[in-house]
Amino acid sequence: MPPPAASHAPALDRLILWALIDVGVAFVLAHLLLALLLWKFHARSTQTHLTGAARIAVIVSVLFISLELFSAATLGRSAWGSMFSESSGSHVVKAQVMGQQFAYYFRYPGADGKFGPIHVDKIDASVGNYFGLDRKNDATSKDDVVSAMLILPVNQPIELVLSSQDVIHSFYVRELRVHPDFQKWMQVHEH
């Protein structure tokens, strides 16, 4: 992974590391148990019923899966909480992300600090109006900045507002350790 660019990244990195170790241990233990059972019961008839061994295997499996789920939920809760610990305020840098087939576009508020409204009927990629801005009639849209590159300041909280023009997209920023999916904007916001 590249160096983290978010304060919550170390918590997510620890969660991923724990999950890899947990799954690795489970894999090794399951195969050791399989090898032990094959070695112990290889000479017996296939009609032998292993009710006692099966009951123990089920109990061990349930306990191990419960431990995995509890630890993932506990670590995941703190990692998730660290991602959303900042409340949205005036000091938070906001950017909108618009996904469409094979591309993402980003919008930043201008000097007024406000995004202009999105007019679905004005979205037109052929003229570069990916957010459906009406710069002639909306004062808040006139200074909005649209870019094909995400540029964020260092050491400031950010809020990315995700939307999509066509289908469900995944937006992955490795340095921020986020990978959300977002739905079509028109389905979410139009009534």
N, C-alpha and C positions, 0 to 999 in steps of 0.2 A: 504494500500500500504506500501511496505517496505520503509525505509529511502531512499531519492533520492541519486543517485551517479552521477548525471549530473547537470551542471549549468542551463540547460534549463528545468529541471524537475518541479520547482515551477510554471513556466508559464503554463506548460501543466496541472499541478494539478489544477491551477485556472480555466483553460478552462473547464476541466471536472466538477469541482464544479459548475461553472456558467451554464453549460449545464444541469446538474441535477436539479438545482434550477429552471431554465427556463422551463424545461419539467414538473417539479412538479407543478409550478404555472399554466401552461397551462392546465394540467390535472384537477386541482381543479376548475379553472374557467370554463372549458368546462362542467364539471359535475354540477356545480352550475347553469349554463345557461340551461342545460338540465332539471334539477329539476324545475327551474322557468318556463320554457315553458310547462312542463308537468302539473304543478300546475295551470298555467294560462289557458291553453287550454284543460284541461281534460274533460270538460263537453260539448265541442263543437262537432259538427258533423265531421266525417272524411272527408267529402267533402268540408270543409271550406278551402279556399285558403289563405295561409299565405304569400302572395307575399311581403308585407312590412317587415315582420319579417325575411323572407328568405334573402331579399336584405341586411338587417342590419347584419345578421349573416355572409353572404359572405364578406361584407366589413370589419367587425371586424376580420374575419379569415385571410383575405389577409393582413391587417395591422399587425396583430400579427405575422404571418409567415414572413413577410418582416422584422419586428423588430428582430425576432429570427435569420434569415439569416444574417442580417447586423451585429448583435452583434457577432455571431459565426465567421463570416469572419474577423471582426476587431480583436477579441481576437485570433483567429486562425492564422492570419498573423503574429502577434507579437510572438506567441509561435513557429510557424514554423521558423520564422527568427532567433529566439534565438537558435534553434537547429543547424542552419547552418551559424552561425556568424563567425566561425573560417575559415580562408582560409587554404587550404591544403598546408603545408610547411614541412620543415625538422624537425620542433619540434613536429609535429603531429605523434602520435603513430598509425601505420597502422596494421591492421589485416584482413585477408581474412576469410570469413565464407563460408563453403561448406555444403549445405544441401543435405541430401539424406534420403531415407526412414528410419524413426525412429531414426535418428542421425544427429548431426552437428559436423563438424570438423573445426578446426581453424588453420591458418597458420600465423606465424610471420616471418618477414624478419630477417635474421641472422646479423652478425657483419657488413656486407657490406651495410645494410639498404635497400636492394633491394630484391624483390620477383623474383624467377626464373620463366621462362615461364611455362604455363600449356600446356601439350601435351595431348589432349583428348584421343588419342589412348593408352596412358600409364596409364590411370586411372584404378586402379585395387584394389578393397577393400580387396581382399583376401591376399594381401601382404602389406596392409596399405598405399598404394599410392593413397590417396583420391584426390590429386590435380594434378595427372599426372606429377610428377616431374621426370626429367631425371638427376639424381644426377651425373651420370658418365660423361655426355657430356656438361652439363650446369654449368658453374662456379657459377652463381648467385643462383642456386638451392641447392648447396652443403651445405650451412649453414642455409637454411630455417628450421624453427622449426614447426612441425605439432603436434597438441594436440587435445584431445577430450574435453578439458576444456578451457573456455575463461578466461584468466587472463589479467587484465589491470592495469596499474599504476594509483595511486591516483593523482588528481589535474593536469592532463595533458589532452589536447585535443586528441580525438581518431577519427579514421576514419575506419569504418567497410565496407569492400567490400564484397557484398553478391553475391553468385552464387549457383547453384543447379545442381545436376547430373541427376535427374530424373523427378520431377514434380514441380509445383509451391508450395513453402513452405512459411510459416509465421515464422518469427524469433522474438521472444518476450523476451525482457529483462526488467523486471518490474522496476529494480533500475534505468535504463536509460530512462524509459518511452518511449521506441520505440517499434514499432510492424510493421515493414515493411514486405511486401510480395516480394519474388523475384522469377524470372523465371528461367527456365532451362538454365544453362550456355551455353550449346552447341547451343541452339537456338539463344541466344543473341550474341555470339562471333564467331561462325563459319560462314563462307561464302560459 
